[in-house]
Amino acid sequence: MVHRVQAFYGLDHWTVIDTPIAAFWGLLRDIDRISAERDRRALRLHLTAGRGDAANVQDIQRALMAEMGVPVLPDAPPERDRAGLLALKSMNTDPSARAWRG
């Protein structure tokens, strides 16, 4: 199961091992859901392209554009949280905070 999560999401072994267990099971469950969604979209595109009808192709283009939506752009650049960043960096460099990797 670890290797399946690793391969699907492109994560290294220790990143998967360090994932909290509830998040790991969520990631594992989502693999089939995401794969099914991709397969469904590919099937829909294949069937539409097979018909060769211009109206069907336009319908699928409109549907895909609607699924893509509009990107959300911030009104202003976010303020940086320097104190929070330094706190995160200090946690990352604390050798006692991570398990021994052998």
Buried (B, 14 or more C-beta within 10 A) or exposed (E): EEEEBBEBBEBEEEEBEEBEEEEBEEBBEBBEEEEEEEEEBEEEEEEBEEEEEEEBBEEBEEEEEEEEEEEEEEEEEEEEEEEEEEEEEEEEEEEEEEEEEE
